[in-house]
Amino acid sequence: MPEPPSKSKRTRLLVCSRDTVFYKTAHHLTRTLAPLRKTADSFISDSTDFYSKLKNITDPDQIISYDVVDLFTNVPIDDTLQILRHRMTETPLETSLSTESNIALTLPPVSLLPTPPGATSTINRYTAYPWDPHSLTEIYMTHFEQQAFTTSPFQPICWYRKVDDTFVILKQDQDPTLLLQHLNQQHPRVQFTIEIEKDNQLPVLDVLVCRNSANRIQTSVYRKPTHTDQYIHFNPTHLLRTKTGIMSTLTKRAINFSSANLKPEIEHLRQIFTHLNNYPPNLVDKVITSHANIDTHFTSSNSLKILLRANGRNTTKPQEPKGVVYKIDCNCGQSYTGKTSRPINTRMKEHKTSTIKSDSKSAIPHHISKCPNHNINFDDVKILSNNLHDFTKRKLTEAVHIRLHKPSINRDQGYFIPFAYYELIKQ
């Protein structure tokens, strides 16, 4: 067993308990204790919940944040278990176990180091517990707040808390440091720090709370100064829906949290995805625009009435292949290999149109412009692979066929494939 770190070094041992002997016990306790976690008026489930509460605040006075120092490692276990026992007696839970049995499950089955003599038992870095620390921490902090505000020198206008972060509004004549001293006198291990708004701004969670000239609260997305804006790079072979999901989530967050001007945040997302994470600009614009414009429509699938006519026959047309890699031949013997997510006939029409218009951005019109007597056989397109609905898989398959067939009309090799795979592709 390694020696514990010295007091001068603040460390915390994080251990994943998935599939351990405690895992199912943790699930049981988390579900059982869930009703006791969300009873406080100050409870905030997430940033969206926090933003919805801010809408009800008008003419704020002092905006302050009190944060608990190292909350998880300083919650007093003995006090918390006593509070839990009392709460479980007051509020019946959906469990067949008795109160004492549930209490027993919360006790640490393994103590990696003994608690020093005379020290108070806490959720510390040397003890293994079979439950998510949020459960008992939330229960303790709910009790802590009730006791603290009972004897507080004054009552805040509002007090919202997400685990160890709080958002507080005080009247102009209320001293925030006086409330800080009062909070820090409640328990020697639970100590708060204070952050006061600066330049009419205060970050809380990932929301930047601002006070405008009319003394109204406005919000925007907040990123810490150390945030790198690096997400999943587009080149690695993650699923396309994972990459678009990241963009969708961040766009929705921008829409939800930007109460004043959404445009700067949307432009920031475009920049970081296209320039920093190498996402195709057209894909970024498509995903962001689909959310930012809130242009939603609904379609229904074919009903039985549409599918069947009076003669009882199914009249639906056979679907054209989608998500394909295809090959088009020229009468000169050269060929072009491409890909599309849409019906193949739609893509062929686009090729024909670009050829007629002599669009130099496309490889086929470029070939015809150099050889005007050549004819492209658009009506005899060959499907090399189909049902490739995943964007990355479709790009990889196209790149493989380009290396196999070596189509001379293509102007690039498509998706990058390491040279080491060439021999495997030939086989």
C-alpha positions in Angstrom: 0.0 0.0 0.0 1.6 3.3 -1.0 2.0 6.0 1.5 -0.7 8.7 1.6 0.3 12.0 0.0 1.6 14.7 2.3 -0.8 17.4 3.5 0.9 19.9 1.2 -0.3 18.0 -1.9 -4.1 18.0 -2.5 -5.0 14.7 -4.3 -8.0 12.6 -4.7 -8.0 8.9 -5.7 -10.7 8.2 -8.3 -11.7 4.5 -8.8 -14.2 3.2 -11.2 -16.6 0.8 -9.5 -18.3 -0.5 -12.6 -18.9 -4.3 -12.5 -17.3 -4.5 -9.0 -19.0 -6.2 -6.1 -20.5 -2.8 -5.1 -22.0 -1.9 -8.4 -25.5 -3.4 -8.0 -25.6 -2.2 -4.4 -24.8 1.3 -5.6 -27.6 1.2 -8.2 -30.1 0.1 -5.5 -29.1 2.8 -3.1 -29.1 5.5 -5.7 -32.6 4.6 -6.8 -33.8 4.2 -3.2 -32.5 7.5 -2.0 -33.4 9.5 -5.1 -36.6 11.0 -3.6 -34.6 12.4 -0.6 -32.1 14.2 -2.9 -34.5 16.7 -4.6 -36.6 18.0 -1.7 -34.7 21.3 -1.1 -36.1 24.5 -2.6 -32.5 25.3 -3.6 -32.0 22.1 -5.6 -30.9 22.6 -9.3 -30.8 19.4 -11.4 -28.7 20.9 -14.2 -27.9 24.1 -16.1 -31.2 24.0 -18.0 -33.1 23.9 -14.7 -30.9 26.8 -13.4 -31.7 28.9 -16.5 -35.4 28.3 -16.2 -35.2 29.6 -12.5 -33.4 32.7 -13.6 -36.3 33.7 -15.8 -38.3 34.4 -12.7 -35.8 36.9 -11.2 -36.3 40.6 -11.8 -34.3 43.6 -10.6 -31.5 41.6 -8.9 -29.4 43.3 -6.3 -26.1 41.7 -5.3 -25.2 38.6 -7.3 -22.9 36.2 -5.4 -21.7 32.6 -5.6 -20.7 30.6 -2.5 -18.8 27.4 -3.3 -18.0 24.6 -0.9 -14.3 23.6 -0.6 -13.7 19.9 -1.4 -17.3 19.0 -0.6 -17.2 15.2 -1.3 -14.1 14.6 0.9 -15.4 16.7 3.8 -19.0 15.6 4.3 -19.2 14.2 7.9 -20.4 10.6 7.6 -21.7 10.2 11.1 -23.8 13.3 10.9 -25.0 12.4 7.4 -26.1 8.9 8.4 -28.0 10.3 11.4 -29.8 12.7 9.1 -30.5 9.9 6.6 -32.0 7.8 9.3 -34.3 10.6 10.3 -35.3 11.4 6.7 -36.1 7.8 5.9 -38.3 7.6 9.0 -40.2 10.7 7.8 -40.4 9.8 4.2 -41.2 6.1 3.3 -39.2 4.9 0.4 -39.9 2.3 -2.2 -37.8 -0.5 -0.8 -38.5 -3.8 1.1 -35.5 -3.2 3.3 -35.8 -1.7 6.7 -34.3 1.7 7.5 -31.4 0.1 9.4 -30.7 -2.3 6.5 -30.4 0.6 4.1 -28.2 2.5 6.5 -26.0 -0.6 6.8 -25.6 -0.7 3.0 -24.2 2.8 3.0 -21.4 2.0 5.5 -18.0 1.4 4.0 -17.2 -2.3 3.6 -13.5 -1.6 3.0 -11.4 0.9 4.8 -8.1 1.3 3.0 -6.6 3.3 5.9 -7.9 3.6 9.5 -9.4 6.9 10.6 -6.8 8.7 12.8 -7.7 8.7 16.5 -9.9 11.7 17.4 -10.7 12.5 13.8 -14.3 12.7 12.5 -15.2 10.1 9.9 -15.7 11.7 6.5 -16.0 10.7 2.9 -12.3 10.7 2.4 -9.9 9.5 -0.3 -8.9 6.4 1.7 -12.3 4.8 2.1 -14.3 2.8 -0.5 -18.1 3.3 -0.4 -20.6 1.3 -2.5 -22.7 4.3 -3.6 -22.6 7.4 -5.7 -21.4 10.2 -3.3 -23.9 12.6 -4.7 -26.8 10.9 -2.9 -25.7 11.4 0.7 -23.9 14.6 -0.1 -27.1 16.1 -1.4 -29.1 14.9 1.6 -26.5 16.4 4.0 -26.4 19.7 2.2 -30.2 20.0 2.3 -30.1 19.6 6.0 -27.1 21.9 6.3 -28.9 24.7 4.5 -32.1 24.3 6.6 -30.1 24.6 9.8 -27.9 27.5 8.6 -30.8 29.7 7.4 -32.7 29.1 10.6 -30.0 31.0 12.5 -28.8 33.2 9.6 -28.5 37.0 10.3 -30.6 37.6 7.2 -32.3 35.6 4.4 -31.1 35.7 0.8 -33.6 36.8 -1.8 -32.7 33.5 -3.6 -30.4 30.6 -3.0 -29.9 28.0 -5.7 -27.4 25.1 -5.4 -26.0 22.4 -7.7 -24.0 20.1 -5.4 -21.3 22.5 -4.2 -21.9 25.5 -6.4 -24.5 28.1 -5.4 -26.1 31.2 -7.0 -27.3 33.7 -4.5 -28.9 37.1 -4.6 -28.7 39.4 -1.6 -30.2 42.8 -0.9 -27.9 45.8 -1.3 -27.8 46.4 2.5 -26.9 42.7 3.2 -23.2 42.0 3.8 -22.1 38.9 1.8 -19.1 38.4 4.0 -21.3 38.2 7.1 -23.2 35.4 5.5 -20.0 33.7 4.5 -18.8 33.8 8.1 -22.1 32.4 9.3 -21.9 29.5 6.9 -18.3 28.6 7.8 -19.3 28.5 11.5 -21.8 25.7 10.9 -19.4 22.8 10.7 -15.5 22.8 10.8 -15.2 20.6 7.8 -17.7 22.4 5.5 -16.2 25.6 4.5 -17.3 28.0 1.8 -15.5 30.5 -0.5 -17.2 33.5 -2.1 -17.2 35.0 -5.6 -18.8 38.3 -6.3 -19.9 39.5 -9.7 -17.2 41.3 -11.6 -18.0 43.7 -14.5 -21.7 42.8 -14.0 -20.9 39.1 -14.7 -20.8 35.9 -12.7 -20.3 32.4 -14.1 -22.4 29.6 -12.6 -22.0 26.1 -13.9 -21.7 26.6 -17.7 -24.0 29.7 -17.7 -22.6 33.2 -17.6 -25.0 35.4 -15.7 -24.9 39.1 -16.8 -26.6 42.2 -15.5 -27.6 44.6 -18.4 -28.0 48.4 -18.2 -31.7 48.0 -17.3 -30.8 45.8 -14.3 -32.2 42.7 -15.9 -30.5 39.3 -16.0 -29.1 38.1 -19.3 -27.3 34.8 -19.9 -24.9 33.2 -22.3 -22.7 30.1 -22.5 -19.7 30.2 -20.2 -16.4 28.4 -20.8 -13.5 28.4 -18.4 -10.3 30.2 -19.5 -8.6 26.8 -19.7 -11.2 25.4 -22.1 -9.5 24.2 -25.3 -12.6 23.9 -27.6 -11.3 20.6 -28.7 -13.9 17.9 -29.3 -13.9 14.7 -31.3 -11.8 15.4 -34.4 -13.6 14.7 -37.7 -10.9 12.5 -39.2 -11.1 9.6 -36.6 -13.5 6.9 -37.5 -16.2 7.7 -34.9 -19.8 7.3 -36.1 -21.1 10.3 -37.9 -24.1 10.5 -35.6 -21.7 10.9 -32.7 -20.0 13.9 -34.3 -23.3 15.5 -35.4 -24.6 14.8 -31.9 -21.9 16.9 -30.4 -22.7 19.8 -32.7 -26.4 19.4 -32.0 -25.9 19.4 -28.2 -23.7 22.5 -28.2 -26.1 24.3 -30.6 -29.1 23.5 -28.4 -27.1 24.7 -25.3 -26.3 28.0 -27.1 -30.0 28.4 -28.0 -31.2 27.6 -24.4 -28.6 29.8 -22.6 -28.2 32.8 -24.9 -31.0 35.1 -23.8 -29.7 38.2 -25.5 -27.6 37.6 -28.7 -27.3 34.1 -30.1 -25.2 35.1 -33.1 -21.7 35.3 -31.5 -22.1 31.9 -29.9 -23.3 30.3 -33.2 -20.4 31.8 -35.0 -18.0 30.6 -32.3 -19.3 27.0 -32.8 -18.8 27.3 -36.6 -15.2 28.4 -36.1 -14.2 25.7 -33.6 -15.7 22.9 -35.6 -14.5 23.9 -39.0 -11.0 25.3 -38.1 -10.1 23.5 -34.9 -11.8 20.1 -35.3 -11.7 19.8 -39.1 -15.4 19.3 -39.7 -16.7 20.0 -43.3 -18.2 23.5 -43.4 -21.3 22.3 -45.2 -22.0 19.7 -42.5 -21.4 22.2 -39.7 -23.8 24.7 -41.3 -26.4 22.0 -41.9 -26.5 20.8 -38.3 -26.3 24.2 -36.7 -28.8 25.8 -39.0 -31.3 23.0 -38.5 -31.4 23.9 -34.8 -30.7 27.6 -34.8 -33.5 28.4 -37.3 -36.0 26.1 -35.3 -37.4 25.1 -38.7 -39.2 21.9 -37.7 -41.6 19.9 -39.8 -43.3 16.5 -39.3 -44.0 13.9 -41.9 -46.0 10.7 -41.6 -45.2 7.3 -43.1 -47.4 5.9 -45.8 -50.8 4.8 -44.4 -52.6 1.6 -45.4 -55.0 3.7 -47.5 -52.2 5.1 -49.5 -50.4 1.8 -49.9 -53.5 -0.1 -51.0 -55.9 0.8 -53.8 -59.3 -0.7 -54.5 -57.8 -3.7 -56.2 -55.9 -4.5 -53.1 -52.4 -4.4 -54.6 -49.5 -2.6 -53.1 -48.8 0.4 -55.3 -45.5 1.6 -53.7 -42.7 2.0 -56.1 -39.5 0.1 -55.5 -37.1 2.4 -53.6 -34.0 3.6 -55.4 -30.6 2.6 -53.8 -29.4 5.1 -51.2 -26.1 5.4 -49.5 -24.1 4.0 -52.4 -20.6 4.1 -53.9 -21.0 4.1 -57.7 -18.9 4.0 -60.9 -19.6 5.9 -64.1 -17.8 5.0 -67.4 -16.7 7.3 -70.2 -16.6 6.0 -73.8 -12.9 6.7 -73.8 -12.3 3.9 -71.3 -11.8 6.1 -68.2 -14.1 6.1 -65.2 -15.3 8.0 -62.2 -16.0 6.7 -58.7 -18.2 8.6 -56.3 -20.5 8.3 -53.3 -23.9 9.7 -52.3 -26.3 9.4 -49.4 -29.3 10.2 -51.7 -31.1 8.1 -54.3 -28.7 7.3 -57.1 -30.9 8.7 -59.9 -30.9 12.1 -58.0 -27.2 12.1 -58.0 -27.0 11.2 -61.7 -29.3 14.1 -62.5 -26.9 16.4 -60.6 -23.9 15.0 -62.6 -25.8 15.7 -65.9 -26.7 19.2 -64.9 -23.1 20.1 -63.8 -21.8 18.6 -67.1 -24.2 20.7 -69.1 -23.3 23.9 -67.2 -19.5 23.0 -67.4 -19.1 23.3 -63.7 -15.3 23.2 -63.2 -15.7 22.3 -59.5 -16.8 18.8 -60.5 -14.5 16.2 -61.9 -16.8 14.9 -64.7 -17.4 18.3 -66.3 -13.7 19.0 -66.0 -13.0 15.8 -68.0 -15.5 16.7 -70.6 -14.2 20.2 -70.9 -10.8 18.8 -71.8 -12.2 16.1 -74.1 -15.5 17.6 -75.6 -16.0 14.6 -77.9 -16.3 12.1 -75.1 -19.6 10.8 -73.8 -20.3 9.8 -70.2 -22.7 6.9 -69.8 -25.0 8.2 -67.0 -27.7 5.6 -67.8 -25.4 2.7 -67.0 -24.1 3.6 -63.6 -22.6 0.6 -61.7 -23.4 0.3 -57.9 -20.2 -0.9 -56.2 -21.6 -0.8 -52.6 -24.9 0.1 -51.2 -26.8 0.6 -47.9 -23.9 2.7 -46.6 -25.9 5.1 -44.5 -23.0 5.9 -42.2 -21.1 8.9 -43.6 -17.6 7.7 -42.5 -18.2 4.1 -43.7 -19.3 5.5 -47.1 -16.2 7.7 -47.4 -13.9 4.8 -46.5 -15.7 2.4 -49.0 -15.3 5.0 -51.7 -11.6 5.4 -50.9 -11.2 1.6 -51.1 -12.8 1.4 -54.5 -10.8 4.3 -55.8 -7.6 2.4 -54.9 -9.0 -0.8 -56.4 -10.3 0.5 -59.7 -8.0 3.6 -60.1 -10.5 5.8 -61.8 -8.6 8.4 -63.8 -11.4 11.0 -63.9 -11.3 11.4 -60.1 -9.1 14.3 -59.0 -8.2 12.9 -55.6 -7.9 9.7 -53.7 -10.8 10.4 -51.3 -10.5 9.5 -47.6 -7.0 8.9 -46.4 -6.1 5.3 -46.0 -2.6 4.4 -44.6 -0.2 2.8 -47.1 0.0 -0.3 -44.9 -3.6 -1.3 -45.8 -2.9 -1.2 -49.6 -1.9 -4.9 -49.9 -5.0 -5.9 -47.9 -7.2 -3.9 -50.2 -5.8 -5.6 -53.3 -6.7 -9.0 -51.8 
